[in-house]
Amino acid sequence: MDHAQAPGGLAVTVGYFRDADALTEWRNNAEHRAAQNRGWAEWYQSYTLHVARVEPSHGFMRT
């Protein structure tokens, strides 16, 4: 996962999954569901979830 937050509070978290089955497994995970319920009750006023496929993906790092 990657996370970034602006000084004003806007935050973005990106999760990466090997395939659709891994995403489904995470979504149905009991510990994740408990955290999700706690987030709805205690942390979030609102949020938006986007699910997307990234094809292709590459990077660069100067040595």
Secondary structure by P-SEA (a helix, b strand, c coil): cbbbbccccbbbbbbbbccaaaaaaaaacaaaaaaaaaaaacccccbbbbbbbbccccccccc
